[in-house]
Amino acid sequence: MTRKHLGFMMIGMAIIYTVVELLTLKQGAFFNFFIPVALVIGGISLSRGEQRDEKVFKKKNVD
């Protein structure tokens, strides 16, 4: 799994977590937005980052 796929998966997990929490929220309870916000920020940073091990798969020119 590449970093970009992991980032998109984390954003999807944040969306699913938020929907489930809001649907099961009881009257008078509060919703902690820290977990979904942290997942979205982590997902964005992972999906926008560069792959460091791309050079491993490239051929080296040996003369």
GIGIZI-V87377 format. One record per run of one state. SS is the DSSP state (H for helix, E for strand, - for the rest). FROM is the first residue (numbers start at 1). LEN is the number of residues. If there is no record, write none. Layout:
ss-><SS;SS>
from-><FROM;FROM>
len-><LEN;LEN>
//
This chain:
ss-><-;H;-;H;-;H;->
from-><1;3;24;34;49;54;58>
len-><2;21;10;15;5;4;6>
//
